[in-house]
């Protein structure tokens, strides 16, 4: 039996004529935070729903903690927790009442439900607001309570579908801290996100999915190296200078330069930091007005754009 927390081999799922998952593969080892990263409609949420046994795959094999998601859905549900894109909490009840209710739904006796709710409130940093109605909570507090509700059953694997969608920067940071705390206590996490900095902050493994297929997988550092060890970035004063700079960088024979008109910048991934001086010489003969030139490490944004059809 596989020791992987999740092992997906060639999984497929179609909705009518739309193929949501097309031979998708993923292996998530214990102790890891795996982030599914991809554009809208790439298949991220479909895969999470399949792991949660909320939909039946058309083909392939999906094992969750060694259990076949198709043949043993009840066993899979015993080892997972799920927090969807929107906080599913009752605003007219207190935070404590919400968690105790969920604990009772998991079959815990009243006293055990009270103990488990108290432990999760502590874990989520919600003790002070535990006896306040949830309608008075901030968006970040509601998301943390929703996350806590998925932990009442003490899952081995936590599924998070775009956990910080709609949160302000403070709320996102608070939720990130809560997720890190869970991982530190031994909970494995599979999350989907469209925020590249979120994947960079939380994930030990990133799987980039596009059109239902895994197009790349690795640590954040591994993926960044795929677009070059360094990035030459040039910012121009005027937009009409962008194609001139792109043509100059193109002469370095490192592929096409990427142009960002809104930010008035051109970037090119390179393997050798020494190419910066070559790039400077290539731009000397142009009449472009340059405000800034830098050499930096690549970002996940560049990996994402290089490996998917997102434009």
Secondary structure, 3 states (H helix, E strand, C coil): CCCCCEEEEEEEEEECCEEEEEEEEEEECCCCEEEEECCCCCCHHHHHHHHCCCCCCCEEEEEECCEECCCCHHHHHCCEEEECCCCCCCCCCEHHHHHHHHHHHCCCCHHHHHHHHHHHHHHCCCCCCCCCEHHHCCHHHHHHHHHHHCCCCCCCEEEEECCCCCCCHHHHHHHHHHHHHHHHCCCEEEEEECCHHHHHHHCCEEEEEECCEEEEEECHHHHHHCCCCEEEEEEECCHHHHHHHHHHHHCCCCCCCEEECCCCEEEEEECCCCHHHHHHHHHHCCCCCEEEEEEECCCHHHHHHHHCCCC
